[in-house]
Amino acid sequence: MGANLSKALSKLFGSKEMRILMLGLDAAGKTTILYKLKLNQSVTTIPTVGFNVESVVYKNVKFNVWDVGGQDKI
């Protein structure tokens, strides 16, 4: 019984986790948007080789954001 109550309360008040994949052309601003969301400030970036993964928490929701480089070779 206690386990069921715990599950119900965590669904109501617990945090949720979402995954976001950012895709787009090279030099489109994907990394800039990612770090604006995470740090709430603009940062100077270089072209992404491969990918960046960051976690951003907003209103009790944890977003795992994958920023994939826009170049033809990752």
Sequence and secondary structure as in RCSB ss.txt:
>XXXX:A:sequence
MGANLSKALSKLFGSKEMRILMLGLDAAGKTTILYKLKLNQSVTTIPTVGFNVESVVYKNVKFNVWDVGGQDKI
>XXXX:A:secstr
 HHHHHHHHHHHHS EEEEEEE   TTSSHHHHHHHHHHSS       SSEEEEEEEETTEEEEEEEE  SS  
